[in-house]
């Protein structure tokens, strides 16, 4: 069962309440998304660490209900 964009955004915002999140359905199939996430929680972390934090926020759905997620992460600019 595929996830919808609103559920992906809800999970990410639950993990990062300050996050600015933009979700895009890449194919219109509810299975391939792109996400751009900006959060202060990413400050001082490598890109890999940032992505790992987002995957944790998705609570095991990555690779299951969520097949593909093109992820861009960043800390807010001061």
Secondary structure, 3 states (H helix, E strand, C coil): CCCCHHHHHHHHHHHCCCCEEEEEECCCCCCEEEEEEECHHHCCCCHHHHHHHHHHHCCCCECCCECEEEEEEECCCC
